[in-house]
């Protein structure tokens, strides 16, 4: 590095071309200028090498939006959010808009039930798709498996008939509605029961799309599936699916194939849930199952379905 001001003097050119040497120490103006340059250089290096401390909280809107005339704005890509009680979907309420379902005549043969479920899923897509899109959350249609016999899948062995008549697998986004089991051990010839079951399973699909299901599953894994904490988290998942089912039913009530009476019967169907033993209680009491389905049906608001913020007694 060049050392400024270290030589005997600064060479200047006189008016006739001769060299005139003036000692730097006798020129206070030049010495002052050199001192200022040195100080400025040192301070400049210090500012470049010293990390800047940023205080305060990071805010979503802290970065200025690009000017429309110079750079087109890029919308935030919809994505799942892995949170529970403070999930934006539950904190900022949204509702299922009124919609018309077109369902085929109800029948109990395998073909008739499969057709009923297929049309039901299509209507559920129409209910939840716009709602999730408006909330900037991802949406994709689930796959429906309406085979007569319940199959094993990517989520493992299919549950036994005394544990579940239908189920949802988040790994392949599939709703399993086995027609034989639902006819014989589930809803029989009551269309309201079949519709309630389908709406409940679709509620799990909504949880998977938003990130709620994954966030809750991590809690269950950490606690242990059969532990009291793991079972309680499982009940919070199941009861929220009831609440989402209630939201759909009130949105579809009185229009198209879902009469007001059919929607009400489906909402009330949750009170007939089979009670599980305390050490296996992963779905909640019949009373609480009915409570959360009614909450969604009456309020039609995701904030009313925040089972993750509910006291333990309401998810027992």
C-alpha positions as CSV (number, residue, x, y, z in Angstrom):
1,X,0.0,0.0,0.0
2,X,1.2,3.5,-0.8
3,X,1.9,5.5,2.3
4,X,0.6,9.0,1.8
5,X,2.8,11.9,3.0
6,X,5.8,9.7,3.9
7,X,8.3,11.2,1.5
8,X,10.5,14.2,2.1
9,X,8.2,16.6,0.2
10,X,5.8,17.0,-2.7
11,X,7.4,17.9,-6.0
12,X,5.7,21.0,-7.7
13,X,6.5,22.7,-11.0
14,X,7.5,26.3,-10.9
15,X,6.4,29.0,-13.4
16,X,9.7,28.6,-15.5
17,X,9.8,24.8,-15.4
18,X,12.3,24.5,-12.5
19,X,11.5,22.1,-9.7
20,X,10.5,23.7,-6.5
21,X,10.6,21.6,-3.5
22,X,8.5,22.6,-0.5
23,X,8.7,20.6,2.6
24,X,5.4,19.0,3.4
25,X,5.7,19.9,7.0
26,X,5.8,23.6,6.2
27,X,2.6,23.5,4.2
28,X,-0.3,23.2,6.7
29,X,-3.0,23.2,3.9
30,X,-1.5,20.2,2.2
31,X,-0.9,18.4,5.5
32,X,-4.5,19.0,6.4
33,X,-5.7,17.6,3.0
34,X,-3.6,14.5,3.5
35,X,-4.9,14.0,7.0
36,X,-8.5,14.3,5.8
37,X,-7.9,11.8,3.0
38,X,-6.3,9.3,5.4
39,X,-9.2,9.6,7.9
40,X,-11.8,9.3,5.1
41,X,-10.0,6.2,3.7
42,X,-9.8,4.5,7.1
43,X,-13.4,5.3,7.9
44,X,-14.4,4.1,4.5
45,X,-12.7,0.7,5.0
46,X,-14.3,0.4,8.4
47,X,-17.8,1.0,6.9
48,X,-17.2,-1.7,4.3
49,X,-15.9,-4.3,6.7
50,X,-18.3,-3.7,9.6
51,X,-21.5,-5.8,9.3
52,X,-24.7,-3.7,9.5
53,X,-27.1,-4.6,12.3
54,X,-30.7,-4.7,11.3
55,X,-33.2,-4.2,14.1
56,X,-36.9,-4.8,14.2
57,X,-39.1,-7.5,12.9
58,X,-39.3,-8.7,9.3
59,X,-42.6,-7.7,7.7
60,X,-44.3,-9.2,4.7
61,X,-44.7,-5.8,3.1
62,X,-41.3,-4.3,4.0
63,X,-39.9,-4.8,0.5
64,X,-41.2,-2.1,-1.9
65,X,-43.3,-3.3,-4.7
66,X,-41.8,-2.9,-8.2
67,X,-42.9,0.0,-10.3
68,X,-45.6,-1.0,-12.7
69,X,-43.9,1.0,-15.5
70,X,-40.5,-0.6,-15.1
71,X,-41.0,-4.1,-13.7
72,X,-44.2,-6.2,-13.7
73,X,-45.3,-7.5,-10.3
74,X,-45.0,-11.2,-9.7
75,X,-47.9,-12.7,-7.6
76,X,-46.9,-14.8,-4.6
77,X,-47.2,-18.5,-5.6
78,X,-49.9,-20.4,-3.6
79,X,-48.3,-22.7,-1.1
80,X,-49.2,-24.8,1.9
81,X,-48.6,-23.3,5.3
82,X,-47.5,-25.7,8.1
83,X,-49.1,-24.1,11.1
84,X,-52.1,-25.0,13.4
85,X,-54.0,-22.7,15.7
86,X,-52.5,-19.5,14.1
87,X,-52.8,-20.7,10.5
88,X,-54.0,-17.8,8.3
89,X,-56.8,-20.0,7.0
90,X,-58.2,-20.2,10.5
91,X,-57.3,-16.7,11.7
92,X,-58.7,-14.8,8.7
93,X,-62.1,-16.4,8.2
94,X,-63.4,-17.4,4.8
95,X,-66.7,-19.1,3.9
96,X,-68.1,-21.5,1.4
97,X,-70.1,-19.6,-1.2
98,X,-73.6,-20.9,-2.0
99,X,-73.4,-23.5,-4.7
100,X,-75.6,-26.0,-6.6
101,X,-74.8,-29.7,-6.6
102,X,-76.1,-32.0,-9.2
103,X,-76.2,-35.5,-7.8
104,X,-77.7,-38.6,-9.5
105,X,-80.6,-40.4,-7.9
106,X,-79.4,-42.2,-4.8
107,X,-79.1,-46.0,-4.9
108,X,-77.3,-48.6,-2.9
109,X,-75.7,-50.7,-5.6
110,X,-71.9,-50.4,-6.1
111,X,-72.4,-48.5,-9.3
112,X,-75.0,-46.2,-7.9
113,X,-73.0,-45.3,-4.8
114,X,-69.9,-44.8,-6.9
115,X,-71.8,-42.4,-9.2
116,X,-73.2,-40.6,-6.1
117,X,-69.7,-40.1,-4.6
118,X,-68.2,-39.0,-7.9
119,X,-70.8,-36.3,-8.3
120,X,-70.4,-35.3,-4.7
121,X,-66.7,-34.9,-5.0
122,X,-67.2,-32.7,-8.0
123,X,-69.5,-30.4,-6.0
124,X,-67.0,-30.4,-3.1
125,X,-64.4,-29.3,-5.6
126,X,-66.6,-26.4,-6.7
127,X,-67.1,-25.4,-3.0
128,X,-63.5,-25.5,-1.8
129,X,-61.5,-24.7,-4.9
130,X,-62.5,-21.0,-5.2
131,X,-62.3,-20.6,-1.4
132,X,-58.7,-21.9,-1.3
133,X,-57.7,-20.0,-4.4
134,X,-59.0,-16.7,-2.9
135,X,-57.0,-17.4,0.2
136,X,-53.8,-17.9,-2.0
137,X,-53.6,-21.5,-1.0
138,X,-52.9,-24.3,-3.4
139,X,-55.8,-26.3,-4.8
140,X,-55.9,-29.6,-6.7
141,X,-58.7,-32.1,-7.0
142,X,-58.5,-35.3,-5.0
143,X,-58.6,-38.7,-6.5
144,X,-61.7,-40.8,-5.6
145,X,-61.4,-44.6,-5.1
146,X,-65.0,-45.9,-4.9
147,X,-64.1,-49.6,-5.3
148,X,-66.4,-52.1,-3.5
149,X,-63.6,-53.2,-1.2
150,X,-61.3,-50.9,0.8
151,X,-57.8,-51.1,-0.4
152,X,-54.4,-50.7,1.2
153,X,-52.6,-47.6,-0.2
154,X,-49.4,-45.5,0.2
155,X,-50.5,-44.6,3.7
156,X,-50.3,-48.2,4.8
157,X,-52.9,-50.9,5.5
158,X,-56.5,-49.9,5.2
159,X,-58.3,-49.5,8.5
160,X,-60.5,-52.2,9.9
161,X,-64.2,-51.9,9.4
162,X,-64.7,-51.4,13.1
163,X,-62.4,-48.4,13.0
164,X,-63.4,-46.6,9.8
165,X,-65.8,-47.1,7.0
166,X,-63.8,-44.7,4.7
167,X,-60.5,-42.8,4.9
168,X,-58.3,-40.2,3.2
169,X,-54.6,-40.7,2.3
170,X,-52.6,-37.5,2.1
171,X,-49.7,-39.1,0.3
172,X,-51.6,-39.7,-2.9
173,X,-54.4,-37.2,-2.2
174,X,-57.1,-39.9,-2.4
175,X,-60.5,-40.3,-0.8
176,X,-61.3,-44.0,-0.3
177,X,-65.1,-44.6,-0.2
178,X,-65.5,-48.4,-0.4
179,X,-69.1,-48.9,-1.5
180,X,-69.6,-52.4,0.1
181,X,-68.4,-51.3,3.5
182,X,-70.3,-48.0,3.4
183,X,-73.5,-49.8,2.4
184,X,-73.2,-52.6,4.9
185,X,-71.4,-51.0,7.9
186,X,-71.8,-47.3,7.2
187,X,-74.8,-45.4,5.8
188,X,-77.0,-48.2,4.5
189,X,-79.8,-46.6,2.5
190,X,-79.6,-43.2,4.1
191,X,-78.1,-40.7,1.5
192,X,-77.5,-38.1,4.3
193,X,-75.0,-40.5,6.0
194,X,-73.1,-41.1,2.8
195,X,-73.0,-37.4,2.0
196,X,-71.8,-36.6,5.5
197,X,-69.0,-39.2,5.3
198,X,-67.9,-37.9,1.9
199,X,-67.9,-34.3,3.1
200,X,-65.8,-35.3,6.2
201,X,-63.2,-37.1,4.1
202,X,-63.0,-34.1,1.7
203,X,-62.4,-32.0,4.8
204,X,-59.1,-34.0,5.3
205,X,-58.2,-33.1,1.7
206,X,-58.7,-29.4,2.6
207,X,-56.4,-29.9,5.6
208,X,-53.8,-31.6,3.3
209,X,-53.8,-28.8,0.8
210,X,-53.5,-26.0,3.4
211,X,-50.7,-27.7,5.4
212,X,-52.8,-28.3,8.5
213,X,-52.7,-32.1,8.1
214,X,-49.0,-32.3,7.8
215,X,-48.4,-29.9,10.7
216,X,-50.7,-32.0,12.9
217,X,-49.1,-35.2,11.8
218,X,-45.7,-34.0,12.8
219,X,-47.1,-33.3,16.3
220,X,-48.6,-36.8,16.4
221,X,-45.3,-38.4,15.4
222,X,-43.4,-36.5,18.0
223,X,-45.8,-37.4,20.8
224,X,-46.6,-41.0,19.7
225,X,-49.7,-42.0,17.9
226,X,-51.3,-43.8,20.9
227,X,-50.2,-41.4,23.6
228,X,-52.7,-39.1,25.2
229,X,-51.2,-36.1,23.4
230,X,-51.1,-38.0,20.1
231,X,-54.7,-39.1,20.4
232,X,-55.8,-35.5,21.3
233,X,-54.1,-34.1,18.2
234,X,-55.8,-36.8,16.1
235,X,-59.2,-35.8,17.5
236,X,-58.5,-32.2,16.7
237,X,-57.9,-33.2,13.0
238,X,-61.0,-35.4,12.9
239,X,-63.3,-32.8,14.5
240,X,-62.1,-30.1,12.2
241,X,-62.9,-32.3,9.2
242,X,-66.5,-32.5,10.7
243,X,-66.6,-28.7,10.9
244,X,-65.4,-28.3,7.3
245,X,-68.1,-30.8,6.3
246,X,-70.7,-28.6,8.0
247,X,-69.5,-25.6,6.1
248,X,-69.9,-27.4,2.8
249,X,-73.4,-28.7,3.7
250,X,-74.7,-25.2,4.6
251,X,-73.3,-23.8,1.3
252,X,-75.0,-26.5,-0.7
253,X,-78.3,-26.6,1.3
254,X,-81.5,-25.8,-0.5
255,X,-80.0,-25.8,-4.0
256,X,-79.9,-28.4,-6.7
257,X,-79.8,-32.0,-5.4
258,X,-79.0,-31.1,-1.8
259,X,-82.3,-30.0,-0.3
260,X,-82.3,-28.1,2.9
261,X,-83.7,-31.2,4.6
262,X,-80.9,-33.4,3.2
263,X,-78.2,-31.0,4.3
264,X,-79.6,-30.8,7.8
265,X,-79.9,-34.5,8.1
266,X,-76.3,-34.9,7.0
267,X,-75.2,-32.3,9.5
268,X,-77.1,-34.1,12.3
269,X,-75.7,-37.5,11.3
270,X,-72.5,-36.8,13.1
271,X,-74.2,-37.2,16.5
272,X,-74.6,-40.9,15.8
273,X,-70.8,-41.5,15.7
274,X,-69.6,-44.7,17.4
275,X,-68.0,-44.0,20.7
276,X,-64.4,-45.2,21.0
277,X,-62.7,-46.4,24.2
278,X,-60.6,-43.7,25.9
279,X,-57.3,-45.4,25.1
280,X,-58.3,-45.5,21.4
281,X,-60.3,-42.3,21.2
282,X,-58.9,-40.7,18.0
283,X,-62.1,-39.2,16.7
284,X,-63.9,-37.6,19.6
285,X,-67.1,-38.3,21.5
286,X,-70.4,-38.3,19.6
287,X,-71.3,-35.1,21.4
288,X,-68.2,-33.3,20.3
289,X,-68.4,-34.7,16.8
290,X,-71.9,-33.2,16.5
291,X,-70.8,-30.0,18.1
292,X,-68.1,-29.3,15.5
293,X,-70.3,-30.3,12.6
294,X,-72.9,-27.9,13.8
295,X,-70.4,-25.1,14.4
296,X,-69.4,-25.3,10.7
297,X,-72.9,-25.6,9.5
298,X,-74.2,-22.6,11.5
299,X,-71.2,-20.3,11.2
300,X,-69.9,-21.3,7.7
301,X,-66.6,-19.8,8.7
302,X,-63.1,-21.4,8.9
303,X,-62.5,-19.4,12.1
304,X,-65.3,-21.4,13.7
305,X,-63.4,-24.6,12.8
306,X,-60.2,-23.8,14.7
307,X,-60.1,-27.0,16.8
308,X,-56.4,-26.5,17.4
309,X,-57.2,-23.5,19.6
310,X,-60.2,-25.2,21.4
311,X,-60.0,-26.2,25.0
312,X,-59.3,-29.9,25.7
313,X,-62.9,-30.6,26.8
314,X,-64.3,-29.6,23.4
315,X,-62.0,-32.1,21.6
316,X,-62.4,-35.0,24.1
